[in-house]
Amino acid sequence: MQKPASSIIVIFGASGDLTRRKLIPALFDLYRQNFLPENCAVLGVSRSTISDEQFRKRMRDELEKDSGAERKNITVFLKNLFYQSIDTAVVAEYAKLKKRLLEIDRSCHCGGNMLFYLSTPPNLYPVIPAMLEAHGLNRSAENGGWRRLIVEKPFGYDLASAMELNKTLLKYFSEEQIYRIDHYLGKETVQNILALRFSNGIFEPLWNRNYIHHVEITGAEALGVEQRGGYYNRSGAVRDMVQNHLLQIAATIAMEPPAVFGADAVRNEKVKVFQALRSIRTEDVSKQVVRGQYTASTIRGEKVAAYREEKDVPPDSRTETFVALRFYIDNWRWGGVPFFIRSGKRLPTRVTEAVIHFNRTPHSLFADTHSVNEGDNQLIIRIQPDEGILLKFGMKRPGAGFNIEQVGMDFHYSDLGPIDIPEAYERLLLDCLNGDGTLYARADGVEACWKFIDPILNAWRENPDIPLYGYPAGTWGPQEANRLFDNPGEDWRYPCKNLTGDGEYCEL
Ligand SMILES: NC(=O)c1ccc[n+]([C@@H]2O[C@H](COP(=O)([O-])OP(=O)(O)OC[C@H]3O[C@@H](n4cnc5c(N)ncnc54)[C@H](OP(=O)(O)O)[C@@H]3O)[C@@H](O)[C@H]2O)c1
């Protein structure tokens, strides 16, 4: 792995949850592995008036929660951590920021390179770049030092706002300077889909409509909305998970092999997939998309509140906490192959996986005379937890006759020994410092995803008759999600059973 050029990382929203829980620990891990630049400083920025020392203390408390982290290492890492309080919405305040940046750049020998990370409420995403521009902080320094901008999700609320945001960002930074973070793309197992597909000869000949029957992607969470009811209620499962993370996984599975492994080549192929997504017509939304919301239930003897009883959620909320959809990619490779995506909160377990279902044999040779549990061949790509890959196929059970049973050939990351799987933020921050945008979302890709999602959200908003199904917390969502499959006997893969609950399936 390449060591990046010396630089300053400026985090806007430094007193927030993401900085504390993800960004600083990721930077510390990079430091521990000697991946941070030779000269590197981190400047936290937000409105709270705290000193450098107070900021360091807060971050130390978080880093010390990791029992593996040595105090000595933490102390050295924290030396180059600074804090600046400004009101990010006020242009004059940026003079203070600029002065501080120049001082740090000089004292830490950062070479004029600056990475700005937007980890604030999204209403500031268009504001901060404009302010940086007003103070000339968006363009290369006189000594050639680079400027980059990382933008956190959400990238807009719908197609119109996403386009507006892109337009604004592009006024102040060029596309090559902008890194839209989707932390799923930084997950080791999502990257491994690329390795699986493009470093092995055996899959490519089968990876198309002639051999693949359908593709299923699940992003399940066992938790409810916790303390983030207000945020979630404005978002819902489609905006929170499908528009970004799960469509990105679908594109990684569906894309054509790029000619080279580079940011533009890889993202060009993904964008082609997004652009080939067949739009779901308003009249088909209720046939191809099922929405649900969790109701109260009892899980392992403990009462679990309904979504509508969560903090900051209105008692008549119609926000979906579950969504399942069937869609198509209209191109030569995938013509006619249904893709299924399912995501929800308060499902029986936390799991993200993609399942490639291959066609069954054209004739079932053993079915008439013998006991057969044939199933279809499945390639299961487990993204989290218990990261790995499993291939399922039928084998003869030893003994008389021809009794066929499904068996699995599997690989778990844990089989590689005690290897730490790097946190997604670690990989993505390092890539950005190295100027590599391969695992970041690009403006045209984000807009193409919204173009596909918008009609679903519009149909729900404009047709309140489209049902919102209640499902008891701890189950795999509304039973109606099963009717998305065309053929009797086809169903989702259930990595575990419903947790026993006494909740109610109903229409809300
Ligand atoms: N937390 C996560 O796990 C997560 C995951 C993915 C994406 N995100 C996204 O990342 C962003 C940050 O999330 P978060 O959870 O860290 O939010 P948060 O805990 O609410 O923190 C927001 C930060 O923005 C600062 N801020 C708010 N208004 C400001 C203003 N006018 N001027 C300057 N600073 C201001 C706040 O500090 P002051 O009040 O001190 O100014 C605080 O540091 C959000 O857009 C969120 O959607 C978060």
The ligand as a Gaussian input file, in Angstrom:
#p B3LYP/6-31G(d) Opt

LIG

0 1
 N      -23.086000       8.919000      12.529000
 C      -23.035000       8.027000      11.576000
 O      -22.839000       6.835000      11.823000
 C      -23.194000       8.444000      10.129000
 C      -23.123000       7.473000       9.121000
 C      -23.213000       7.870000       7.787000
 C      -23.388000       9.198000       7.467000
 N      -23.477000      10.135000       8.458000
 C      -23.660000      11.544000       8.065000
 O      -22.551000      12.282000       8.548000
 C      -22.967000      13.572000       8.969000
 C      -22.549000      13.775000      10.418000
 O      -23.196000      12.808000      11.195000
 P      -23.068000      12.754000      12.781000
 O      -23.786000      11.538000      13.200000
 O      -21.670000      12.944000      13.198000
 O      -23.922000      14.028000      13.194000
 P      -23.898000      14.787000      14.611000
 O      -23.440000      13.908000      15.686000
 O      -25.219000      15.487000      14.714000
 O      -22.763000      15.888000      14.378000
 C      -22.943000      16.987000      13.523000
 C      -21.724000      17.869000      13.598000
 O      -21.935000      19.025000      12.807000
 C      -21.640000      20.185000      13.602000
 N      -22.507000      21.285000      13.194000
 C      -23.829000      21.362000      13.172000
 N      -24.254000      22.564000      12.729000
 C      -23.144000      23.243000      12.490000
 C      -22.897000      24.545000      12.039000
 N      -23.888000      25.374000      11.710000
 N      -21.620000      24.957000      11.933000
 C      -20.603000      24.124000      12.255000
 N      -20.779000      22.870000      12.659000
 C      -22.027000      22.434000      12.790000
 C      -21.903000      19.771000      15.015000
 O      -21.087000      20.453000      15.920000
 P      -21.450000      21.815000      16.656000
 O      -22.850000      21.698000      17.139000
 O      -20.412000      21.909000      17.705000
 O      -21.293000      22.861000      15.617000
 C      -21.396000      18.344000      15.003000
 O      -19.993000      18.328000      15.148000
 C      -24.484000      13.639000       8.788000
 O      -24.778000      14.296000       7.597000
 C      -24.896000      12.171000       8.679000
 O      -26.008000      12.001000       7.829000
 C      -23.380000       9.793000       9.784000

